[in-house]
């Protein structure tokens, strides 16, 4: 059978809630064949990041080449990339292969508050990845860095999203929250502004929400949905994953990516 495919280029989270691990779960649950190129290994859990061990630029390029030369992805999600050298490699290889449906999640800080990107890497992301992106998905703090503007209201969100989109020529999904609104996200696409209203879910376990949302969007773009449809479907998926109220870990725990897994192979042993 033929199946749509998606590639995630991101860091690994050994605790499974964010990064590559969250991306692969999300892509699988959203009906595409998931592949990965690992930018870094991280030693982290729900309470914080303890260490980062980067891939070399040469090895990251080999991973990306291996995927594109054999199973060309219908969409690409880019997550944590901590150095400017790795960002340059990603941009170079994606331009070379004329990759499509590129979703950039500019992961600068983890949910726990740990920094995941060096200062020079932020500038390199702005210069090389945003111009080739289909969509960039910053949260409020990330959008402030990308736009150079303080965001304290819905009106500020509107102006920041427009500035980022017009400057770099990509669509922007500016994620709400951070006390500015009730989980409402703003999509800026070809001069059009669309609000996606969301109900704030009372669940402190939000580890990996950004990774999950961007991966779900990429999956739906791979399947041929429009950008607006892909965002709407992705928000519905993440709301359901949060509503499942998975409770693991001592900090900001992961969400339940497989909330709708109904296969007989997923059933629990009722005798235990």
C-alpha angles and dihedrals in degrees: 000000000000118000134182115248138213133189125210118202106192148105125290121248109204091201090060102231102101141016123030093349094055091043094053092048092047095047091048092050090048092057106256134113106256126217132174146207111193118221095182145350114237130198100215145129137180092294100053152302117291102179146352125214111188129213113239115253089245094053093046089053090051091053093050092046091049091055099043095044092055113021109020108211121234089211138013127211118196118199133157113011110162104187137052092230092059092046090054090051092051093048092047095050095043091051090047093054094038089234117201136211095026114184115191119200102190096214105192102148131024122235087256090059098255117142113243102176133059118231096248090050091061091058092046090051089053093048101042113019105038094056091057096040125109090201137004118202110199125169119221098278092045092048089052089057094045095046100033088227133117112243116206104141144029088263089056089051090054095051094043094050091049092048093050094045096046094044098050102026098237135112115260130213104192107196118220127213122085087113094295098104141345099280093295115154127204124218118199111192128164092336093313123118118208125180119212107201118213134183113233108243117216097235123120091195101094101138108146099009093135093049091048096049095049092046091050090051091050090049092054093046087053089055092054102259118145117254092256091049092046092053093047093049092046092052091051090051095050092046090055092046091053093044090058086074099216109188115202132140135019098268135030097343129208125265124243104263093177096052091132099042104132102164117129087239090064096055118118125239102257092195093066 
